[in-house]
Amino acid sequence: MNAPQNARKNTKPSLDGIAKQKALDAEMEWAKVELLLETLETRKSDSLDFHEIPVWSIRDLVRHAFEAGYREGLHTGYRQGRGDAAREAAREEAPTSPRNPELPTT
């Protein structure tokens, strides 16, 4: 069934959405500083939008993004009840045995 046309949409952002946007803004600022760029906005000018960037800067940027995503995934696992994910996110040693005892350990 279709919703009534006069029904208001929920336009209030969620707290999780706000937190994610703040984290994304912080990461974009970090990337801007790391890559020595004035802005990450498109300025519709080749001389302003295209830059020579050394491969080590790209590698560092990819590594940083991967680690941030990995940590977020671990925290998500923690929110889903995975205690070993919380230990790993805190950079403590997590158990090396599989969660399912029927799985091989090697």
PEMONOR-V516548 format. One record per residue. N is the residue number from 1. RES is the residue in one small letter. SS is DSSP state (H for helix, E for strand, L for the rest). PHI is phi in radians with two decimals (none if undefined). D_LAST is the distance of its C-alpha to the last C-alpha in Angstrom with 2 decimals. Layout:
n/res/ss/phi/d_last
N/RES/SS/PHI/D_LAST
N/RES/SS/PHI/D_LAST
This chain:
n/res/ss/phi/d_last
1/m/L/none/52.90
2/n/L/-1.47/53.82
3/a/L/-1.27/54.14
4/p/L/-1.02/57.70
5/q/L/-1.18/58.78
6/n/L/-1.57/59.97
7/a/L/-1.22/56.64
8/r/L/-1.46/55.29
9/k/L/-1.44/51.81
10/n/L/-1.37/49.53
11/t/L/-1.77/49.79
12/k/L/-1.33/48.69
13/p/L/-1.20/45.37
14/s/L/-1.35/42.63
15/l/H/-1.10/41.51
16/d/H/-1.12/37.97
17/g/H/-1.14/39.60
18/i/H/-1.15/41.71
19/a/H/-1.09/38.77
20/k/H/-1.13/36.85
21/q/H/-1.15/40.00
22/k/H/-1.10/40.50
23/a/H/-1.13/36.95
24/l/H/-1.12/37.48
25/d/H/-1.04/40.86
26/a/H/-1.13/39.41
27/e/H/-1.17/36.75
28/m/H/-1.13/39.52
29/e/H/-1.12/41.65
30/w/H/-1.05/38.88
31/a/H/-1.08/38.41
32/k/H/-1.05/42.19
33/v/H/-1.19/42.46
34/e/H/-1.06/39.47
35/l/L/-1.59/40.92
36/l/L/1.00/44.48
37/l/L/-1.92/45.86
38/e/L/-1.17/48.90
39/t/L/-2.66/47.57
40/l/L/-1.84/44.89
41/e/L/-1.41/47.60
42/t/L/-1.29/48.87
43/r/L/-2.02/52.34
44/k/L/1.01/53.26
45/s/L/-2.57/54.08
46/d/H/-0.96/52.18
47/s/H/-1.18/53.13
48/l/H/-1.73/51.76
49/d/H/-1.72/48.71
50/f/L/-1.95/47.18
51/h/L/-2.35/45.87
52/e/L/-1.51/44.41
53/i/L/-2.19/41.11
54/p/L/-1.16/39.12
55/v/H/-1.06/35.57
56/w/H/-1.17/34.28
57/s/H/-1.22/35.87
58/i/H/-1.14/34.22
59/r/H/-1.05/30.82
60/d/H/-1.11/31.44
61/l/H/-1.14/32.59
62/v/H/-1.14/29.55
63/r/H/-1.08/27.20
64/h/H/-1.08/29.34
65/a/H/-1.12/29.37
66/f/H/-1.09/25.61
67/e/H/-1.10/25.10
68/a/H/-1.12/27.87
69/g/H/-1.14/26.42
70/y/H/-1.11/22.95
71/r/H/-1.08/24.65
72/e/H/-1.10/26.79
73/g/H/-1.11/23.86
74/l/H/-1.13/22.36
75/h/H/-1.16/25.83
76/t/H/-1.12/26.13
77/g/H/-1.06/22.96
78/y/H/-1.10/24.65
79/r/H/-1.14/27.80
80/q/L/-1.64/25.94
81/g/L/1.68/24.84
82/r/L/-1.62/21.42
83/g/H/-1.11/21.88
84/d/H/-1.14/18.56
85/a/H/-1.17/19.96
86/a/H/-1.14/23.11
87/r/H/-1.14/21.50
88/e/H/-1.19/19.72
89/a/H/-1.12/23.06
90/a/L/-1.46/24.80
91/r/L/1.11/22.50
92/e/L/-1.63/21.31
93/e/L/-1.27/17.78
94/a/L/-1.53/16.07
95/p/L/-1.04/13.66
96/t/L/-1.62/10.01
97/s/L/-1.36/9.22
98/p/L/-1.17/9.57
99/r/L/-1.19/13.27
100/n/L/-1.70/13.11
101/p/L/-1.09/12.19
102/e/L/-1.40/12.03
103/l/L/-1.40/8.95
104/p/L/-1.19/5.66
105/t/L/-1.55/3.82
106/t/L/-1.84/0.00
